[in-house]
Amino acid sequence: MSEENNLTAKKLFVLGLQNHKKNNLKVAKNFYNETLKINPNYVDAHNNLGILMTQLGEYQNAKNCYEKVILIEPNNTVAYNNLGFVLKELGEYQKAQTCYEKAIKIFPNNVDALNNLGIILNKNQEHQKAISCYEKVIQVDPNYAAAHYNHGNVLKELEEYEKAISCYEKAIQVDPKYAAAYYNLGNTYNDLNEYQKAVSCYEKVIQIDPNYIGVHNNLGNIYEELGKHEKAISCYKKAIQTQHKNADAYNNLGNLLKELGDHSNALNYYEKVIKIEPNNLTSHWLSMNLFPVIYENLEELNVYRKRFENGISKINHLIDTESKYTKKQLISAISSSTNFYLHYQGINVLELQRRYASLIERITQKIYKNFNKKREKKNLSQFSKIGFVSSFFRNHTVSKLFKNWILKLDQKYFKRFVYYTDNNFDNITLEIKESADFFFSHTDVDQLINQISKDNLDVLIYLDIGMRPIIQILSSLRLAPIQCNTWGHPITSGFSNIDYYFSGELMECKNSKNHYSEKLINLPGLGINYDFPKLTDIKKPNILKKSNTTIFLNLQSLFKLLPQDDHIYLDIVKKIPNCQFWFIEGIKNSVTSIFKKRLSRLFQNEGYSFKKYFYFHPKCSQGEFFGLIEESDIILDSFNWSGGNTSIDAISLNKPIITCPSSFMRGRHTYGILKTLDVEETIANSKTKYIEIAVKLASDINFRDFIVNKIKKNKNKLFGDDKPIRFLEDIIQKKIKI
């Protein structure tokens, strides 16, 4: 090449470089191409053109540029690193890894290649190798902020949160405007439930980059967790403004509005996502599982049940016609919600549960093909290995009912494996963890599946199918030869892989087996071994109680109370005017207000004052909850979904309870409790009889004292009953089959 051409090529390259720095990409591209016309072997022009093409997202063209550099200079470590990046963006991860390794072989201290290799290794779950790469980068260049950041990402994934925090803080120390490091530092604090620290990090991100994707949505999630609903709504709306196709923000805003009782607007936001992305499986799933927390009227029950049925059909059709869903998309959908509120409609849900379970099974069979086959027992140990799965191994109703199944199984014959699908620990968690032979806690469904399968159990018992999405995924699979359900959430699962349902004989009817997809097995009594409640810290609630006023207390969550049963309060008032009804408020005031409006409308239509007869107590501590029971006179059990744990609490404080058992076990808990105590006088066989008993208890003090004395005499029969556990041990040793 002549000296003149060489000078011309250099001048053109410099012009290209100047325009490139000014972000005049089209002009720069022309100058680089003109340079290469004069000198096809101009390495810097090929390399810079590759960088420019990468900026434009033209990865294939960028790839060609870097390959030409390597053809001219086979030992060009920068070109290998850049080619690796482009191949990663094209999804060719193995080829990208090879490029980074070649760059490092040529120049072992190539910090860019080492950092990028770490990203690929982490993506391939080779976490320790990735960490070694980042440590080498930091050894060579302690101020390489991205290496500190990426090191933190690996540690966060490994749940080594404190170490991850340290890495993110080092990245920020090097680069105080590193928005991504602040963002993931906030995410880590969020994982640790250190919400205020997370908020500070997210606010710093917004200060650096107000349009940073994800930050407004995550900030909204925290405000929702903290009960700051207006701030959460504002954040979700800001996320949508920032990124108008942000499906997560639309869905999260819909979920919050649903919990606030605004199901109409919730549905509107799900539908907005579906309009933008017609095949968005998560939004379809959320829409299908949308039920009012509190029904405004009886007609709504049918409307939303029909929507649910139609939703199942829609999603089945989507799966039929859209075969390109990734595992991440499928898991996102079935992890988004359950059909929890359907269960409180007071109807036989067996067929709907089967249809819903079949849909989940259809999805999980696509993702986890190896976990839908029949499992044979391989363990030759003298012990039977029993697994227990729950999202509520803490101070919660489920643990109160069933923790003694774990604690009191005979350790001579049984090894107890506990799988906790949450990270909320308390003294109950620690008690179970210390007692169990093996305790595994994780919120990642893949980790749980692999661990349970690896443990080669004889029997796997789910304590609360239907309450949390992660449990509905696990229970759709075959992870043990025998799999069982219980009444921690007293609904049939519908899953073909759940073999048995453990209930209590006192809570079931002659035809109860027809309500279950599983084979029903009735344990003695209530089927539980329950500890006597600790009554040492009872706190009297701050309520002005009028003398001689009979206080009827309903202890149940308001969503259990259906419109068709509201009239009982009015019917009681008409016969006992000097009375008052106490309830406990829902978690959200807006939800409680729907229930209040329902009752207020009923009373006003009959000329009665709602304010005079109703009191709603704020959500309170356990001690104040007991105090509320003590201050009341008579407990009104709910229809369709009876009190279990709460009724036992009331009995422990010697309070008479009126119940009217339904056809389904979920409406017969208090019935079973009273049968255990031989207190059948307050069991009604109709709503009319229920009202008669309420009136008699209120007006006949001798009758009430008779019931209270009977409770005092017999209440210990409810506690420490070993018969259900011995029965459970016996049938497990016989491989159940009864």
C-alpha positions in Angstrom: 0.0 0.0 0.0 1.3 3.4 -1.0 2.2 5.9 1.7 -0.5 8.2 0.3 -3.2 5.6 0.7 -2.0 4.7 4.1 -2.3 8.3 5.2 -5.8 8.6 3.7 -6.9 5.5 5.5 -5.6 6.8 8.8 -7.4 10.2 8.3 -10.7 8.4 7.4 -10.3 6.2 10.5 -9.7 9.2 12.7 -12.8 10.9 11.3 -14.8 7.7 12.0 -13.4 7.6 15.5 -14.3 11.2 16.2 -17.9 10.7 15.0 -18.1 7.5 16.9 -17.3 9.3 20.1 -19.9 11.9 19.3 -22.5 9.1 18.8 -22.8 9.9 15.1 -23.0 6.2 14.4 -24.1 6.3 10.7 -21.4 8.8 9.8 -18.8 6.9 11.8 -19.9 3.6 10.1 -19.3 5.2 6.6 -15.8 6.5 7.5 -14.8 3.0 8.9 -16.1 1.3 5.7 -14.2 3.9 3.5 -11.1 3.1 5.6 -11.5 -0.6 4.9 -12.0 0.0 1.2 -8.5 1.5 1.1 -6.9 -0.9 3.6 -8.9 -4.1 4.1 -6.4 -5.2 6.8 -6.9 -2.1 9.0 -7.5 -4.0 12.3 -8.7 -1.0 14.4 -11.3 -0.1 11.7 -12.7 -3.7 11.8 -12.7 -3.7 15.6 -14.4 -0.3 15.9 -16.9 -1.2 13.3 -17.7 -4.3 15.3 -18.2 -2.2 18.4 -20.5 0.1 16.4 -22.5 -2.8 15.1 -22.8 -4.1 18.6 -24.2 -0.8 19.7 -26.8 -1.0 16.9 -27.7 -4.5 18.0 -26.5 -5.9 14.6 -24.7 -8.8 16.3 -24.2 -10.9 13.2 -22.4 -8.1 11.4 -20.4 -7.4 14.6 -19.4 -11.0 14.7 -18.1 -10.8 11.1 -16.0 -7.8 12.0 -14.3 -9.4 15.0 -13.7 -12.6 13.0 -11.8 -10.5 10.4 -9.7 -9.0 13.1 -8.7 -12.5 14.4 -8.0 -13.6 10.8 -5.6 -10.8 10.4 -4.2 -11.0 14.0 -4.8 -14.5 15.5 -3.5 -13.4 18.9 -5.7 -10.3 19.2 -7.0 -10.8 22.8 -9.4 -7.8 22.6 -11.1 -9.2 19.4 -11.6 -12.5 21.1 -13.2 -10.8 24.1 -15.5 -8.7 21.9 -16.4 -11.7 19.8 -17.3 -13.6 23.0 -19.6 -10.8 24.0 -21.4 -10.8 20.6 -21.8 -14.6 20.7 -23.3 -14.4 24.2 -25.8 -11.9 22.9 -26.6 -14.3 20.1 -27.2 -17.1 22.6 -24.2 -19.1 21.5 -22.9 -19.5 25.1 -20.4 -22.3 24.5 -18.7 -20.5 21.6 -18.6 -17.3 23.7 -16.9 -19.2 26.5 -14.3 -20.6 24.1 -13.6 -17.0 22.9 -13.1 -15.7 26.4 -10.8 -18.7 27.3 -8.7 -18.0 24.1 -8.4 -14.3 25.1 -7.2 -15.3 28.6 -4.8 -17.9 27.2 -3.2 -15.2 25.0 -3.2 -12.6 27.9 -3.9 -14.2 31.3 -4.5 -10.8 32.9 -7.2 -9.7 30.4 -9.7 -8.5 33.0 -12.5 -7.9 30.6 -12.3 -11.4 29.3 -12.1 -12.8 32.8 -15.1 -10.8 33.9 -17.1 -11.9 30.9 -16.1 -15.6 31.3 -17.4 -15.4 34.9 -20.8 -14.2 33.6 -21.0 -17.2 31.3 -19.9 -19.7 34.0 -22.4 -18.3 36.4 -25.1 -18.7 33.8 -24.1 -22.3 33.4 -24.4 -22.8 37.2 -20.6 -23.1 37.6 -20.6 -20.7 40.5 -17.3 -21.4 42.1 -15.4 -21.1 38.7 -17.2 -17.8 38.1 -16.1 -16.6 41.6 -12.5 -17.5 40.8 -12.7 -15.4 37.6 -14.0 -12.4 39.5 -11.4 -12.8 42.2 -8.6 -12.9 39.6 -10.0 -9.7 38.0 -10.0 -7.9 41.4 -6.5 -9.2 42.2 -5.3 -7.6 38.9 -7.5 -4.5 39.2 -9.1 -3.8 42.6 -11.1 -0.9 41.0 -12.8 -3.0 38.4 -16.4 -2.2 39.6 -18.2 -4.7 37.3 -16.2 -7.6 38.8 -17.3 -6.6 42.3 -20.9 -6.3 41.0 -20.9 -9.7 39.2 -19.2 -11.4 42.2 -22.1 -10.1 44.3 -24.6 -11.5 41.8 -23.2 -15.0 42.2 -23.1 -14.8 46.0 -26.7 -13.5 46.0 -27.8 -16.4 43.9 -26.0 -18.7 46.4 -27.9 -16.9 49.1 -24.7 -15.7 50.7 -26.4 -12.4 51.3 -23.9 -10.7 53.6 -21.0 -11.4 51.3 -23.1 -10.2 48.3 -23.8 -7.0 50.1 -20.1 -6.4 50.7 -19.4 -6.9 47.0 -22.1 -4.5 45.9 -20.8 -1.9 48.3 -17.3 -2.3 46.9 -18.7 -1.8 43.4 -20.4 1.4 44.6 -17.3 2.6 46.4 -15.4 2.4 43.1 -18.3 3.8 41.0 -20.7 5.9 43.1 -23.1 6.1 40.2 -23.3 2.4 39.5 -27.1 2.1 39.3 -27.1 -1.7 38.8 -25.1 -2.2 41.9 -27.5 -0.1 44.0 -30.4 -2.0 42.4 -29.2 -5.5 43.3 -28.1 -4.2 46.7 -31.7 -3.2 47.2 -32.9 -6.6 45.9 -30.6 -8.3 48.4 -31.9 -6.2 51.3 -35.4 -7.0 50.1 -34.6 -10.7 50.2 -33.5 -10.2 53.8 -36.7 -8.3 54.6 -34.7 -5.2 55.5 -37.1 -3.1 53.7 -36.0 0.4 54.7 -32.4 -0.3 53.5 -33.9 -1.7 50.2 -36.0 1.5 49.8 -32.9 3.7 50.2 -31.0 1.7 47.6 -33.9 1.9 45.1 -34.3 5.7 45.7 -30.6 6.1 44.9 -31.1 4.2 41.6 -34.0 6.5 40.7 -31.7 9.5 41.6 -29.1 8.2 39.2 -31.4 6.9 36.5 -35.2 7.7 36.9 -36.0 5.3 34.1 -34.1 2.3 35.4 -36.1 -0.8 34.4 -37.5 -2.7 37.4 -36.7 -0.2 40.2 -40.2 1.4 40.4 -41.9 -2.0 40.3 -39.6 -3.4 43.1 -40.1 -0.3 45.2 -43.9 -0.8 44.8 -43.5 -4.4 46.0 -41.9 -3.2 49.2 -44.4 -0.5 49.9 -47.2 -3.1 49.4 -45.4 -5.4 51.9 -45.2 -2.5 54.3 -48.9 -1.8 53.9 -48.3 1.6 52.2 -50.8 0.9 49.5 -51.0 4.4 48.0 -47.2 4.6 47.6 -47.2 1.1 46.1 -49.9 2.1 43.6 -47.9 5.2 42.7 -44.7 3.2 42.1 -46.5 0.7 39.9 -48.0 3.5 37.8 -44.6 5.1 37.5 -43.1 1.8 36.4 -45.8 1.6 33.7 -45.1 5.2 32.6 -41.4 4.4 32.4 -42.0 1.2 30.4 -45.5 1.1 29.1 -45.3 -2.6 28.3 -44.1 -3.6 31.8 -46.3 -6.7 32.3 -44.9 -7.2 35.9 -46.0 -3.7 37.0 -49.5 -4.1 35.4 -49.9 -7.5 37.1 -48.6 -6.3 40.5 -50.9 -3.3 40.4 -53.8 -5.7 39.6 -52.9 -8.0 42.5 -52.8 -5.1 44.9 -56.1 -3.7 43.8 -57.6 -7.2 44.1 -56.4 -7.5 47.7 -57.9 -4.0 48.4 -61.2 -5.3 47.2 -61.2 -3.4 43.9 -61.5 -6.6 41.7 -63.0 -4.7 38.8 -59.9 -2.5 38.3 -57.7 -5.4 39.1 -59.2 -7.3 36.1 -58.7 -4.2 34.0 -55.0 -4.2 34.6 -54.7 -7.9 33.8 -56.6 -7.4 30.6 -54.3 -4.5 29.6 -51.4 -6.9 29.7 -53.3 -9.4 27.6 -54.1 -6.7 25.1 -50.4 -5.8 24.8 -49.3 -9.5 24.9 -52.2 -11.8 24.0 -50.2 -14.9 25.0 -49.0 -13.6 28.3 -49.7 -16.7 30.4 -49.2 -15.1 33.8 -51.8 -12.4 33.2 -54.3 -15.1 32.0 -53.5 -17.1 35.1 -54.1 -14.1 37.4 -57.3 -13.2 35.6 -58.6 -16.8 35.9 -57.9 -16.9 39.7 -59.5 -13.5 40.3 -62.2 -13.7 43.0 -63.5 -11.0 45.2 -62.1 -11.2 48.7 -65.5 -10.2 50.0 -68.6 -10.7 47.8 -70.9 -7.8 47.6 -73.9 -10.0 46.8 -74.9 -13.6 46.1 -74.9 -13.2 42.3 -71.1 -12.5 42.3 -70.4 -16.0 43.4 -71.8 -17.5 40.2 -70.2 -14.8 38.0 -66.7 -15.3 39.2 -67.0 -19.1 39.3 -68.0 -19.1 35.7 -65.1 -16.8 34.9 -62.8 -19.3 36.6 -64.2 -22.2 34.5 -63.8 -20.1 31.3 -60.2 -19.2 32.3 -59.2 -22.8 32.5 -60.5 -23.3 29.0 -58.7 -20.2 27.7 -55.4 -21.3 29.2 -55.7 -24.8 27.8 -56.4 -23.3 24.4 -53.3 -21.1 24.8 -51.1 -24.0 25.6 -52.6 -25.9 22.6 -51.9 -23.1 20.2 -48.7 -21.6 21.6 -46.0 -24.2 21.9 -43.0 -21.8 22.5 -43.5 -21.0 26.2 -40.2 -21.2 28.1 -39.8 -22.9 31.4 -39.5 -19.4 33.0 -42.8 -18.3 31.5 -44.6 -21.4 32.6 -43.3 -21.2 36.1 -44.1 -17.5 36.3 -47.7 -18.3 35.5 -48.3 -21.1 37.9 -46.3 -19.3 40.6 -48.4 -16.2 40.4 -51.5 -17.3 42.2 -53.8 -20.1 43.4 -57.6 -20.5 43.2 -57.7 -20.0 47.0 -60.8 -17.8 47.2 -62.8 -20.3 45.0 -62.7 -22.7 48.0 -64.8 -20.3 50.2 -67.9 -20.3 48.0 -69.6 -23.0 50.0 -70.1 -25.5 47.1 -68.7 -28.8 46.1 -65.5 -27.9 44.3 -64.3 -31.4 43.4 -64.8 -31.2 39.7 -63.4 -27.7 39.5 -60.4 -28.7 41.6 -59.8 -31.6 39.2 -59.9 -29.4 36.2 -57.6 -26.8 37.8 -55.2 -29.5 39.0 -55.2 -31.1 35.5 -54.2 -27.8 34.0 -51.3 -27.4 36.5 -50.2 -31.0 35.8 -50.3 -30.4 32.1 -47.8 -27.5 32.6 -45.5 -29.2 35.1 -45.4 -32.3 33.0 -43.8 -30.1 30.3 -41.2 -28.7 32.7 -40.5 -31.7 35.0 -40.9 -34.8 32.8 -38.8 -36.9 35.1 -41.1 -36.2 38.1 -44.3 -37.6 36.8 -43.4 -41.2 36.8 -44.4 -43.8 39.3 -41.7 -44.1 42.0 -40.7 -47.4 43.5 -39.4 -47.7 47.0 -35.6 -48.2 47.0 -34.7 -47.5 50.5 -33.8 -50.7 52.4 -33.4 -49.0 55.8 -35.3 -50.2 58.9 -36.8 -46.8 59.2 -39.7 -45.4 57.2 -38.8 -42.0 55.7 -41.7 -39.6 56.1 -41.6 -36.2 54.5 -43.7 -33.2 55.6 -44.1 -30.1 53.3 -45.6 -26.8 54.3 -45.3 -23.0 53.7 -46.3 -22.4 57.3 -43.8 -24.1 59.7 -44.0 -21.1 62.0 -46.6 -19.6 64.4 -49.5 -20.3 62.1 -52.7 -22.4 62.2 -51.2 -25.1 60.1 -48.3 -25.7 62.5 -50.6 -25.5 65.5 -52.7 -28.3 64.0 -50.0 -30.6 62.6 -46.6 -29.9 64.1 -47.0 -32.7 66.6 -47.3 -35.2 63.7 -43.7 -34.4 63.2 -42.6 -33.9 66.8 -44.3 -37.1 68.2 -43.7 -39.7 65.5 -42.0 -42.7 67.0 -38.3 -42.2 66.2 -37.6 -45.9 66.6 -39.4 -46.5 63.3 -39.6 -43.2 61.5 -37.1 -40.7 60.1 -38.8 -37.3 59.7 -37.9 -35.1 56.7 -39.2 -31.5 56.8 -39.4 -29.2 53.8 -40.2 -25.6 54.5 -41.1 -23.5 51.4 -40.7 -20.2 53.1 -37.9 -18.2 54.8 -39.9 -16.7 57.7 -38.5 -18.4 60.8 -39.7 -18.1 64.4 -39.6 -20.3 67.6 -42.0 -22.8 66.1 -39.7 -23.2 63.1 -36.7 -23.7 65.3 -38.6 -26.3 67.4 -39.5 -28.3 64.3 -36.0 -27.9 62.9 -34.3 -29.2 66.1 -36.7 -32.1 66.3 -36.6 -33.3 62.7 -34.0 -35.7 61.4 -33.6 -33.5 58.3 -34.8 -30.0 57.7 -34.6 -28.2 54.3 -35.8 -24.6 53.8 -35.9 -23.0 50.4 -38.2 -20.8 48.3 -36.9 -22.0 44.9 -39.1 -24.8 43.5 -36.4 -26.5 41.6 -34.2 -26.8 44.7 -37.1 -28.3 46.6 -38.0 -30.8 43.9 -34.5 -32.0 43.6 -34.0 -32.3 47.4 -37.2 -34.1 48.0 -36.6 -36.5 45.1 -33.0 -37.1 46.2 -34.1 -38.0 49.8 -36.0 -41.1 48.5 -38.9 -40.9 50.9 -41.5 -43.6 51.6 -44.3 -41.2 52.2 -44.7 -37.5 51.5 -47.4 -35.5 53.4 -48.5 -32.1 52.2 -50.1 -30.0 55.0 -51.6 -27.1 53.1 -52.2 -27.8 49.4 -54.1 -24.8 47.8 -52.7 -21.9 49.9 -49.4 -21.1 48.2 -48.5 -21.4 44.5 -45.2 -23.2 45.3 -47.1 -26.0 47.0 -49.4 -26.5 44.0 -46.4 -27.0 41.8 -44.8 -29.6 44.1 -48.0 -31.5 44.7 -48.6 -31.9 41.0 -45.5 -34.0 40.7 -44.6 -37.6 41.8 -41.8 -37.1 44.3 -42.5 -40.1 46.6 -44.2 -43.5 46.2 -47.0 -42.5 48.5 -48.2 -38.9 48.6 -50.9 -37.5 51.0 -52.9 -34.4 51.7 -54.3 -33.1 55.0 -56.8 -30.5 56.3 -54.3 -27.7 56.9 -56.3 -26.3 54.0 -59.4 -28.4 54.1 -60.1 -28.9 50.3 -59.4 -31.8 48.0 -56.4 -31.2 45.9 -57.7 -32.6 42.6 -54.2 -33.8 41.8 -53.8 -37.3 40.3 -50.4 -37.7 42.1 -51.9 -37.2 45.6 -53.0 -40.6 46.7 -54.6 -40.2 50.2 -56.4 -37.5 52.2 -56.0 -37.6 56.0 -59.0 -36.2 57.8 -60.7 -36.8 61.2 -63.6 -39.2 61.7 -65.6 -36.7 63.8 -65.6 -34.1 60.9 -66.7 -36.4 58.0 -70.1 -37.6 56.8 -71.1 -41.0 55.4 -70.7 -39.8 51.8 -67.6 -37.7 52.4 -65.4 -39.9 50.2 -67.4 -38.4 47.2 -65.9 -35.0 48.0 -62.3 -36.0 47.4 -60.1 -36.9 44.4 -57.8 -38.7 46.9 -58.7 -41.8 48.9 -60.2 -40.6 52.2 -58.7 -41.9 55.4 -60.3 -40.9 58.7 -57.9 -40.7 61.6 -59.5 -41.0 65.1 -61.3 -37.9 66.5 -60.2 -34.7 64.8 -57.1 -36.4 63.4 -54.7 -34.1 65.3 -52.6 -33.9 68.4 -53.1 -30.3 69.7 -51.2 -28.5 72.4 -53.2 -26.5 75.0 -53.0 -22.8 74.0 -50.7 -20.6 76.1 -53.0 -18.3 78.0 -50.4 -16.4 80.1 -50.4 -13.2 78.1 -54.0 -12.3 77.8 -54.5 -8.6 77.1 -57.9 -7.0 77.6 -59.0 -5.0 74.5 -59.8 -1.3 74.8 -63.5 -1.6 74.1 -66.3 0.2 75.9 -68.7 -2.7 76.7 -72.2 -1.8 77.9 -73.5 -3.7 80.9 -76.1 -6.4 80.2 -75.3 -6.4 76.5 -74.8 -9.9 75.1 -71.7 -10.0 73.0 -71.7 -12.4 70.0 -68.2 -12.8 68.6 -67.3 -14.2 65.2 -63.7 -15.2 65.1 -63.4 -16.0 61.4 -61.8 -14.2 58.6 -64.4 -12.0 56.9 -63.9 -13.7 53.5 -65.4 -16.9 55.0 -68.7 -15.1 55.6 -71.0 -15.3 52.6 -74.0 -13.0 51.7 -76.6 -15.7 52.0 -75.8 -16.0 55.8 -76.0 -12.3 56.7 -79.6 -12.4 57.8 -78.8 -14.4 60.9 -77.5 -11.3 62.7 -80.7 -9.4 61.9 -82.9 -12.4 63.0 -81.0 -12.5 66.3 -81.4 -8.8 66.9 -85.1 -9.0 66.3 -85.3 -11.5 69.2 -82.5 -10.2 71.4 -82.3 -6.4 70.9 -79.8 -5.9 73.7 -76.9 -7.5 71.9 -73.9 -6.6 69.8 -71.9 -8.5 67.1 -68.1 -8.3 67.2 -65.8 -9.1 64.3 -62.1 -8.8 63.6 -61.2 -6.5 60.7 -59.6 -7.9 57.5 -56.0 -7.1 56.7 -57.2 -4.4 54.3 -59.6 -1.7 55.4 -61.1 -1.5 51.9 -62.0 -5.2 52.1 -63.6 -4.8 55.6 -65.7 -1.9 54.3 -67.3 -4.1 51.6 -68.5 -6.5 54.3 -69.7 -3.5 56.5 -71.7 -2.0 53.6 -73.3 -5.4 52.9 -74.5 -5.7 56.5 -75.4 -2.0 56.8 -77.6 -2.2 53.8 -79.4 -5.2 55.2 -80.0 -3.6 58.6 -81.0 -0.2 57.2 -83.5 -1.8 54.9 -85.2 -3.2 58.0 -85.0 0.0 60.0 -82.1 -1.1 62.3 -79.0 0.9 63.2 -75.8 -0.8 61.9 -73.5 1.2 64.2 -75.5 0.2 67.2 -75.1 -3.5 66.7 -71.7 -4.0 65.1 -68.2 -3.6 66.2 -65.0 -4.4 64.2 -61.8 -4.8 66.1 -58.5 -4.1 64.4 -56.1 -7.0 63.7 -54.3 -7.7 66.9 -51.8 -9.7 68.8 -52.5 -13.2 70.1 -52.8 -11.9 73.6 -55.4 -9.3 72.6 -57.2 -11.9 70.5 -57.6 -14.0 73.6 -58.7 -10.9 75.5 -61.4 -10.3 72.8 -62.7 -13.9 73.4 -62.7 -13.4 77.1 -64.7 -10.2 76.8 -67.4 -11.9 74.6 -70.2 -14.0 75.8 -71.1 -16.4 72.9 -69.1 -17.4 69.8 -70.9 -17.6 66.5 -69.3 -20.1 64.2 -69.3 -19.3 60.5 -71.4 -21.3 58.0 -69.7 -23.3 55.2 -66.2 -22.8 56.6 -66.1 -23.6 60.3 -63.6 -22.5 62.9 -60.8 -24.9 63.7 -57.9 -23.4 65.6 -60.0 -20.4 66.6 -62.8 -22.6 68.0 -60.2 -24.5 70.0 -58.9 -21.2 71.4 -62.5 -20.2 72.4 -63.0 -23.6 74.1 -59.8 -23.2 76.0 -61.3 -20.0 77.5 -64.6 -21.8 78.2 -66.8 -19.9 75.7 -69.9 -21.5 74.3 -69.9 -21.9 70.5 -72.9 -22.3 68.2 -72.3 -24.1 64.9 -74.3 -25.4 62.0 -72.3 -28.1 60.2 -72.3 -28.1 56.4 -72.0 -31.2 54.1 -68.3 -30.7 53.7 -65.5 -31.2 56.2 -64.4 -27.6 55.9 -67.7 -26.7 57.5 -67.6 -29.3 60.3 -64.5 -28.5 62.3 -66.4 -26.9 65.2 -69.0 -29.7 65.0 -66.1 -32.2 65.5 -64.7 -30.2 68.4 -68.1 -30.1 70.2 -68.7 -33.8 69.6 -65.4 -34.5 71.2 -66.6 -32.5 74.3 -70.0 -34.1 74.2 -71.5 -30.6 73.8 -74.2 -31.3 71.3 -76.7 -28.7 72.6 -75.1 -25.9 70.6 -74.9 -27.9 67.3 -77.7 -26.7 65.0 -79.2 -28.6 62.0 -80.5 -25.5 60.3 -80.2 -21.7 60.3 -83.5 -21.5 62.2 -82.2 -23.8 64.9 -78.9 -21.9 65.0 -80.8 -18.6 65.7 -82.9 -20.4 68.4 -79.7 -21.6 70.2 -78.2 -18.1 70.0 -81.3 -16.6 71.6 -81.4 -19.3 74.3 -77.8 -18.8 75.2 -78.3 -15.1 75.4 -81.5 -15.1 77.4 -81.2 -18.2 79.6 -78.2 -17.7 81.8 -78.7 -21.2 83.4 -78.5 -22.8 80.0 -75.3 -20.9 79.2 -73.8 -21.8 82.5 -74.7 -25.5 81.9 -72.8 -25.4 78.5 -69.8 -23.5 80.0 -69.5 -26.1 82.9 -69.7 -28.9 80.4 -66.9 -27.3 78.4 -64.7 -26.8 81.5 -65.2 -30.4 82.5 -64.4 -31.9 79.0 -62.2 -29.5 77.2 -59.0 -31.4 78.0 -60.2 -34.1 75.7 -59.2 -31.8 72.8 -55.5 -31.7 73.8 -52.6 -34.1 73.6 -54.6 -36.9 71.9 -52.0 -39.5 70.8 -54.5 -41.8 69.0 -54.3 -40.0 65.6 -50.5 -40.2 65.6 -50.4 -43.9 66.6 -53.1 -44.6 63.9 -50.9 -42.7 61.3 -47.8 -44.7 62.3 -49.7 -47.9 61.9 -51.1 -47.2 58.4 -47.7 -45.9 57.2 -46.0 -49.0 58.3 -48.6 -51.0 56.4 -48.0 -48.8 53.4 -51.5 -47.3 54.0 -53.8 -49.1 51.6 -56.9 -49.2 53.8 
